[in-house]
Structures are given as structure tokens and as C-alpha cells.
Amino acid sequence: MAHELDVQRATRAGLDTPEIREARRDLAACLRMAARLGLQEGICNHFSAVVPAHPDLFVVNPYGLAFEEVRAADLVICDFEGNVLEGEGAPEATAFHIHAQLHRLLPRAAAAFHTHMPWATALAMTEGEPLVYAGQTALKFRGRVVYDRDYNGLALDAEEGARIAATLGDADVVFMRNHGVMVIAPTIAEAWDDLYYLERAAEAQIKALSTGRPLVPVPPQLAEKTARQIRAGDAESARLHLASVRRIIGRETPDYADLG
């Protein structure tokens, strides 16, 4: 009976549409795959997306669940003031303060994925610019990355969330010194695609450096050309990438898509 009342309330509020159900499933699949690949950290990282047709609301994983156990039904819908309008529980405090401000201040941030994934976080802990454009995968991010050098501890208020949002400027990826990374994108698929390849680029760079040999960056003119080539097909590639994630996760743990 309680679940039926929740569904009726969500339907009346316009929060149970086919588009919102698919967004929930997309986000849940990304969380499950992130866990499978070791990109999460306990119960403390967070993925969010603006609710379709509701630009003043966002859907996010709730505090207390590991990525690998989140179902579409477990995701909560919040407003920018911290009210949970749909779902059980609430986002972790830093998740709310960071993601609410990203979505409020950056309309292009329809999706925002934050992790402490190991290889990219390792680069955020070192001196100098995090990425060296010496590998083709890294070139996907050329001209799209900023480095937030002002670590301020936990983001426990709107001011810190707004500061993090401001660091992005026109970039899509921020390496957060001593912390982790944040990826924003116009779709859940593109956020997932960028998060995945960012970690792959960071892993390749660190492994190359471990040989003790100097990195060989791609010449700037060629790097720019290749970056444009990659970006030209990014949206479609991301769509297909997420579709493959949903197929894989659907075969292995089909409960990810449960909505009730």
C-alpha cells in the first residue's frame, strides 16, 4: 500500500514519466558498472542528473548504498533546497551541496559524476597539470580539463559547492586537488563515457611514467586535430557505450532496472 501511494504521489507530481524512468535506469546502470570497474569508494561517491522536464530537480544516489547495490528505484529526487521529493533516504551531505550547485549554476551540467577513482585521483594528488597529452585516449580531454588547486576539506555548505561549480568555467572535467574528479555533461551517457575514458587515460599515463622513461606528448597541432576528430563522434559513441553498459549489467544483475 505504501509503495502504491508513493507511485501515485510521484505520478501526480509529474515525476513518474517514461523519460524519468529511463534516466533512473541509465544512472543505476552507470553506478553498477562503476562498481564493477572499481571506480567507486565505499558509499561516498555520487552520480546525479537533472530530472527530465524538471530543470529545478535532480536525481542522485542516496547515502548509505554502495554503487553495486543501487537500483533505479533507490535513486532519490531532490530540489536545490535539499528537499527529497521522491524516494527513500537522502543524498550524502557533500553530494547534495556539490551537485545541487552544479546543476543550479551550470545549466549545461545535465549530468554530474563525482568519484575518487584511483588513477585519476592519483593525478589530482601530484604537482603540475594532471594530464599529459601523450596518449590517444587522453586527447579526448584536450581543452576540456581544469585543475582546482584549492582543496577546502569536505563540501558541507552551498558556498563550497558554488566554488567548485565556478572552477569549471567552460570545462567538462575538474581534477580536484587532494580529492578526486568531477565530470559534467549534457547527458548521462556522455558523463559515463568521459568518466570511463578519463580513468583509462590516467591509468595509461601513470603506467607509462612507471617505466622511468619520459613521456612523449603528441605535437600540439596534431593533438588539436585528433581531439576534434574524437569530439565529433563523442555523443553517438557515448550513447552506444551506455547501451552496452545496460546490456552487460542487465545480463549480470538485472535488478538494477527495478523501479519498485
Phi, psi and chi 1 to 4 in degrees:
 res  aa     phi    psi   chi1   chi2   chi3   chi4
   1 MET       -  -43.9  178.1   64.2   71.0      -
   2 ALA   -61.1  -42.7      -      -      -      -
   3 HIS   -63.4  -41.3  170.9   64.4      -      -
   4 GLU   -61.3  -39.0  -70.0  177.3    1.3      -
   5 LEU   -66.9  -38.3  -69.4  174.1      -      -
   6 ASP   -61.5  -44.4  -73.0  -17.5      -      -
   7 VAL   -63.7  -42.8  170.8      -      -      -
   8 GLN   -63.1  -42.0  -68.7  170.4    7.5      -
   9 ARG   -64.0  -44.2 -175.0  168.6   60.7 -110.1
  10 ALA   -63.7  -39.3      -      -      -      -
  11 THR   -64.4  -43.2  -58.7      -      -      -
  12 ARG   -62.7  -35.0  -73.5 -163.9  -60.1  -87.9
  13 ALA   -82.4   -1.1      -      -      -      -
  14 GLY    76.6   19.8      -      -      -      -
  15 LEU  -104.5   14.3  -60.1 -179.7      -      -
  16 ASP  -133.4   70.4 -175.2   33.1      -      -
  17 THR  -110.7  163.8   65.7      -      -      -
  18 PRO   -56.4  -37.9  -27.3   36.1      -      -
  19 GLU   -67.1  -40.3  -67.1   78.6   13.0      -
  20 ILE   -70.2  -38.6  -66.7  172.1      -      -
  21 ARG   -61.3  -41.2  -70.0 -165.8  -70.7  -88.2
  22 GLU   -68.8  -37.7  -76.4  -52.4  -69.1      -
  23 ALA   -62.3  -41.3      -      -      -      -
  24 ARG   -59.9  -45.2  -76.4  178.0  170.9  -84.7
  25 ARG   -67.4  -39.4  -73.0  174.6  170.6  138.4
  26 ASP   -59.5  -47.1  -76.6  -15.5      -      -
  27 LEU   -65.6  -42.4 -152.7   57.9      -      -
  28 ALA   -62.8  -39.8      -      -      -      -
  29 ALA   -63.7  -40.8      -      -      -      -
  30 CYS   -63.2  -41.7  -69.3      -      -      -
  31 LEU   -63.0  -43.5  -70.7  160.0      -      -
  32 ARG   -63.7  -43.7  -68.4  -74.9 -176.4  102.5
  33 MET   -69.0  -36.2 -176.4   58.4   83.7      -
  34 ALA   -59.5  -40.9      -      -      -      -
  35 ALA   -64.2  -43.8      -      -      -      -
  36 ARG   -59.4  -33.6 -172.3  174.8 -174.5  -94.6
  37 LEU   -94.0    1.7  -61.8  175.4      -      -
  38 GLY    75.2   29.6      -      -      -      -
  39 LEU   -93.1   -9.2  -52.9 -174.2      -      -
  40 GLN   -92.7  170.7   86.5  -63.9  -13.1      -
  41 GLU  -136.4   98.7 -173.7  165.3   73.8      -
  42 GLY    57.9 -127.0      -      -      -      -
  43 ILE  -113.4   20.3   57.9  171.0      -      -
  44 CYS  -108.8   -1.2  -63.9      -      -      -
  45 ASN  -102.5  165.6  -67.4  171.3      -      -
  46 HIS  -151.3  139.9   14.9   90.2      -      -
  47 PHE  -117.6  139.3  -68.3    0.8      -      -
  48 SER  -142.2  164.0   68.2      -      -      -
  49 ALA  -153.0  145.8      -      -      -      -
  50 VAL   -64.1  138.1  172.0      -      -      -
  51 VAL   -71.1  126.7  175.9      -      -      -
  52 PRO   -51.2  129.5  -28.6   37.1      -      -
  53 ALA    71.6    6.6      -      -      -      -
  54 HIS  -134.7   78.9  -65.2  -90.7      -      -
  55 PRO   -66.2   -9.7   22.6  -32.8      -      -
  56 ASP  -100.5   11.5   56.7  -18.8      -      -
  57 LEU  -131.0  153.8  -55.8  176.6      -      -
  58 PHE  -139.8  152.8   66.0  100.6      -      -
  59 VAL  -108.1  138.0   56.7      -      -      -
  60 VAL  -152.3  155.9   62.8      -      -      -
  61 ASN   -72.2  140.7   52.0  -57.6      -      -
  62 PRO   -80.4  154.4   31.5  -35.5      -      -
  63 TYR   -66.4  137.4 -177.1   54.3      -      -
  64 GLY   108.0  -13.6      -      -      -      -
  65 LEU  -107.2  134.2  -64.7 -179.3      -      -
  66 ALA   -71.8  152.7      -      -      -      -
  67 PHE   -52.1  -38.8  -79.2   14.0      -      -
  68 GLU   -70.8  -12.2   65.7 -166.3   44.9      -
  69 GLU  -110.4   -2.0   59.3 -177.0  -29.7      -
  70 VAL   -72.0  131.2  173.7      -      -      -
  71 ARG  -106.5  162.8  -57.2  170.9  -56.8  147.7
  72 ALA   -54.5  -37.1      -      -      -      -
  73 ALA   -68.2  -21.9      -      -      -      -
  74 ASP   -80.3  -19.0  -64.1  -40.8      -      -
  75 LEU   -67.1  143.9  -61.4  168.4      -      -
  76 VAL  -110.3  150.5  -63.5      -      -      -
  77 ILE  -109.0  126.8  -67.0  177.7      -      -
  78 CYS  -124.5  158.4  -53.5      -      -      -
  79 ASP   -98.2  179.0   63.6   20.3      -      -
  80 PHE   -77.3   -4.0  -62.8  154.5      -      -
  81 GLU   -98.0   -2.5  -75.2   68.2   52.3      -
  82 GLY    98.3    5.2      -      -      -      -
  83 ASN   -80.3  131.5  -59.6  -57.6      -      -
  84 VAL   -89.1  115.1  175.7      -      -      -
  85 LEU   -95.1  -19.6  -54.3 -178.2      -      -
  86 GLU  -154.0  131.3  176.2   65.5    9.5      -
  87 GLY   109.3  166.3      -      -      -      -
  88 GLU   -95.6  140.5  -62.0  -67.3  -31.4      -
  89 GLY    84.0 -159.5      -      -      -      -
  90 ALA  -155.7  160.1      -      -      -      -
  91 PRO   -68.9  154.6   24.1  -32.3      -      -
  92 GLU   -58.8  148.1 -171.8  -97.0  -20.4      -
  93 ALA   -55.7  -47.1      -      -      -      -
  94 THR   -67.8  -31.6   63.5      -      -      -
  95 ALA   -61.2  -45.7      -      -      -      -
  96 PHE   -63.3  -50.9  169.3   71.3      -      -
  97 HIS   -65.1  -34.6  -71.2  -61.1      -      -
  98 ILE   -76.4  -52.5  -65.9  173.5      -      -
  99 HIS   -71.9  -37.3  -69.4 -106.7      -      -
 100 ALA   -60.0  -42.1      -      -      -      -
 101 GLN   -73.1  -36.6  -63.7  -53.7  -46.8      -
 102 LEU   -60.0  -48.9  -78.4  169.9      -      -
 103 HIS   -70.6  -33.6  -65.7  -51.3      -      -
 104 ARG   -71.9  -42.2 -176.5  177.5   71.9   85.7
 105 LEU   -92.8  -21.6  -63.2  170.2      -      -
 106 LEU  -123.1   88.6  -60.1  174.2      -      -
 107 PRO   -55.7  -26.4  -25.9   35.1      -      -
 108 ARG   -73.8  -11.5   63.6 -166.9  179.6   85.2
 109 ALA   -87.4   70.8      -      -      -      -
 110 ALA   -71.8  -22.2      -      -      -      -
 111 ALA  -136.8  144.1      -      -      -      -
 112 ALA  -142.3  119.8      -      -      -      -
 113 PHE  -117.0  124.3  -73.0   10.9      -      -
 114 HIS  -121.5  127.4  170.6   61.2      -      -
 115 THR  -140.2  165.3   71.9      -      -      -
 116 HIS  -108.7   38.3  -57.0  163.5      -      -
 117 MET   -57.4  139.0   53.3 -168.4 -170.2      -
 118 PRO   -62.6  -45.7   17.9  -30.1      -      -
 119 TRP   -70.9  -45.7  -62.1  103.2      -      -
 120 ALA   -66.7  -38.8      -      -      -      -
 121 THR   -64.6  -35.9  -61.0      -      -      -
 122 ALA   -58.5  -40.3      -      -      -      -
 123 LEU   -68.7  -29.4  -66.5 -176.9      -      -
 124 ALA   -73.4  -10.1      -      -      -      -
 125 MET   -99.9    1.5  -64.9  162.9   56.5      -
 126 THR  -112.9  162.9   59.8      -      -      -
 127 GLU   -70.8  154.9  -71.5  -70.5  -18.1      -
 128 GLY    85.3  176.9      -      -      -      -
 129 GLU   -64.9  139.4  -66.9  -59.8  -45.0      -
 130 PRO   -67.4  -44.5   18.2  -28.3      -      -
 131 LEU  -103.1  134.0  -80.8 -179.1      -      -
 132 VAL  -105.6  127.7  177.1      -      -      -
 133 TYR   -84.6   69.6  -61.7  103.3      -      -
 134 ALA  -109.4   -5.0      -      -      -      -
 135 GLY  -130.2  152.9      -      -      -      -
 136 GLN   -61.5  -39.0 -180.0  168.0  -68.8      -
 137 THR   -62.2  -40.3  -58.3      -      -      -
 138 ALA   -62.3  -30.2      -      -      -      -
 139 LEU   -64.6  -20.2  -66.8  176.2      -      -
 140 LYS   -56.5  -26.5  174.0  178.7  170.2   67.9
 141 PHE  -106.2    4.2  -57.7  100.1      -      -
 142 ARG   -62.0  128.3 -169.2  174.7 -170.5  -85.1
 143 GLY    78.7    6.7      -      -      -      -
 144 ARG  -121.9    6.8  -57.0  174.8   57.8 -146.0
 145 VAL  -119.4  139.7  171.2      -      -      -
 146 VAL  -126.3  163.4  -67.4      -      -      -
 147 TYR  -123.6  113.6 -167.3    6.2      -      -
 148 ASP   -86.0  106.5  176.9   12.2      -      -
 149 ARG   -90.3    2.3  -67.2  174.8  167.5   81.8
 150 ASP  -107.8   74.0  -61.8  -42.7      -      -
 151 TYR   -68.7  128.2  177.4   62.8      -      -
 152 ASN  -122.0   22.6  -72.4  -36.5      -      -
 153 GLY    79.7 -158.4      -      -      -      -
 154 LEU   -67.6  143.1  -60.8 -176.3      -      -
 155 ALA   -85.9   89.5      -      -      -      -
 156 LEU  -111.2   16.8  -65.7  176.6      -      -
 157 ASP  -153.1  165.3   54.7   44.1      -      -
 158 ALA   -63.9  -31.2      -      -      -      -
 159 GLU   -60.9  -43.8 -177.4  179.1   -6.0      -
 160 GLU   -69.7  -37.6  178.2   62.3    6.4      -
 161 GLY   -60.4  -42.4      -      -      -      -
 162 ALA   -66.7  -36.6      -      -      -      -
 163 ARG   -63.0  -43.4 -172.0 -162.6   67.7   77.1
 164 ILE   -62.8  -42.7  -67.5  169.6      -      -
 165 ALA   -60.0  -40.2      -      -      -      -
 166 ALA   -66.8  -28.7      -      -      -      -
 167 THR   -65.5  -25.3   65.4      -      -      -
 168 LEU   -68.1  -37.6  -85.9  153.1      -      -
 169 GLY    55.7 -122.5      -      -      -      -
 170 ASP   -95.3    5.1  -65.0  -33.1      -      -
 171 ALA   -81.3  164.9      -      -      -      -
 172 ASP  -109.7  -15.4  -59.0  -42.5      -      -
 173 VAL  -134.0  132.7  176.1      -      -      -
 174 VAL  -123.0  124.8   56.2      -      -      -
 175 PHE   -84.5  120.7  -79.9   83.6      -      -
 176 MET   -99.4  107.1  -53.2  158.4   80.4      -
 177 ARG   -53.1  136.2  176.0  177.4  -85.3 -179.5
 178 ASN    62.4   18.9  -51.3  120.6      -      -
 179 HIS  -137.9  -74.4 -174.1  173.5      -      -
 180 GLY   174.7 -147.0      -      -      -      -
 181 VAL  -135.3  155.9  -65.7      -      -      -
 182 MET  -130.6  133.8  173.6   68.6   74.3      -
 183 VAL  -120.1  130.7  170.5      -      -      -
 184 ILE  -119.1  154.0   65.1  168.3      -      -
 185 ALA  -161.0  163.4      -      -      -      -
 186 PRO   -77.5  -11.5   24.8  -33.2      -      -
 187 THR  -142.5  159.2   65.5      -      -      -
 188 ILE   -61.9  -40.7  -68.0  171.1      -      -
 189 ALA   -60.0  -44.0      -      -      -      -
 190 GLU   -71.0  -33.5  -72.2  168.0  -85.2      -
 191 ALA   -64.1  -44.6      -      -      -      -
 192 TRP   -61.7  -46.8  167.0 -103.9      -      -
 193 ASP   -58.8  -45.1 -163.3   60.8      -      -
 194 ASP   -66.3  -42.7  -83.2  -11.0      -      -
 195 LEU   -60.3  -46.0 -169.5   80.5      -      -
 196 TYR   -60.5  -51.9  171.9   84.3      -      -
 197 TYR   -73.1  -26.0  -75.5  110.1      -      -
 198 LEU   -63.0  -43.8 -176.0   67.0      -      -
 199 GLU   -66.8  -37.1 -178.4   71.3  -18.2      -
 200 ARG   -64.7  -41.3  -63.6  -68.6  -72.7  174.6
 201 ALA   -65.1  -42.1      -      -      -      -
 202 ALA   -64.9  -42.0      -      -      -      -
 203 GLU   -61.5  -46.2  179.6 -178.3    4.9      -
 204 ALA   -62.6  -40.5      -      -      -      -
 205 GLN   -64.5  -44.7  179.2  172.5  -49.5      -
 206 ILE   -67.6  -38.2  -67.6  170.4      -      -
 207 LYS   -66.9  -38.5  -73.4 -178.4  173.6  179.4
 208 ALA   -63.9  -42.5      -      -      -      -
 209 LEU   -64.2  -29.5  -73.4  168.2      -      -
 210 SER   -67.8  -14.8   73.9      -      -      -
 211 THR   -72.3  -16.6   67.6      -      -      -
 212 GLY    83.6   -1.9      -      -      -      -
 213 ARG   -92.3  150.7  -57.7  177.3 -175.1  177.9
 214 PRO   -66.9  145.2  -17.8   29.9      -      -
 215 LEU   -71.8  151.3  -65.9  178.8      -      -
 216 VAL  -114.9   95.4 -179.4      -      -      -
 217 PRO   -63.8  149.6  -20.3   33.2      -      -
 218 VAL   -69.0  134.6  177.3      -      -      -
 219 PRO   -52.8  139.9  -26.1   35.0      -      -
 220 PRO   -51.8  -44.2  -27.8   35.7      -      -
 221 GLN   -64.6  -42.9 -172.5  172.2   -1.5      -
 222 LEU   -69.6  -37.0  179.3   56.0      -      -
 223 ALA   -61.0  -43.6      -      -      -      -
 224 GLU   -64.3  -43.6  178.3   62.5   29.0      -
 225 LYS   -60.9  -45.6  172.5 -172.6  173.3 -176.8
 226 THR   -67.4  -38.3  -52.4      -      -      -
 227 ALA   -60.3  -42.3      -      -      -      -
 228 ARG   -63.5  -40.5  -72.2 -163.9  -54.5  -90.5
 229 GLN   -62.1  -43.7  -69.1  172.2  -29.9      -
 230 ILE   -64.5  -46.7  -66.6  170.4      -      -
 231 ARG   -65.6  -28.5  -70.3  -67.0  -71.2  158.0
 232 ALA   -60.9  -31.5      -      -      -      -
 233 GLY  -109.9   10.6      -      -      -      -
 234 ASP   -62.4  -45.1 -107.1    3.2      -      -
 235 ALA   -62.2  -45.7      -      -      -      -
 236 GLU   -69.1  -40.6  177.6   62.4    5.8      -
 237 SER   -60.8  -41.0 -179.6      -      -      -
 238 ALA   -63.8  -42.1      -      -      -      -
 239 ARG   -59.0  -45.6 -175.6 -172.7   69.7   80.6
 240 LEU   -68.4  -35.9  -65.6  171.2      -      -
 241 HIS   -61.6  -47.8 -170.5  179.7      -      -
 242 LEU   -65.4  -37.3  179.3   54.1      -      -
 243 ALA   -59.8  -39.0      -      -      -      -
 244 SER   -68.1  -37.8   75.4      -      -      -
 245 VAL   -60.8  -44.4  165.9      -      -      -
 246 ARG   -65.4  -35.2  -74.6 -170.5   54.9  166.0
 247 ARG   -66.3  -46.1  -72.1 -166.8  -61.0  -88.2
 248 ILE   -63.8  -50.4  -67.4  166.6      -      -
 249 ILE   -65.1  -35.6  -63.7  -58.8      -      -
 250 GLY   -64.0  -35.0      -      -      -      -
 251 ARG   -72.8  -39.7  -74.6 -165.5  -61.8  -91.6
 252 GLU   -84.9  -43.0  -63.3  180.0   -3.8      -
 253 THR  -140.9   76.6   54.9      -      -      -
 254 PRO   -63.8  -15.0   20.1  -31.7      -      -
 255 ASP   -66.3  -11.8   68.3  -47.6      -      -
 256 TYR   -54.6  -32.2   90.8   91.2      -      -
 257 ALA   -87.8   -2.1      -      -      -      -
 258 ASP   -60.1  136.7  -70.4   -8.2      -      -
 259 LEU  -114.7    6.2  -73.7  164.3      -      -
 260 GLY  -164.9      -      -      -      -      -
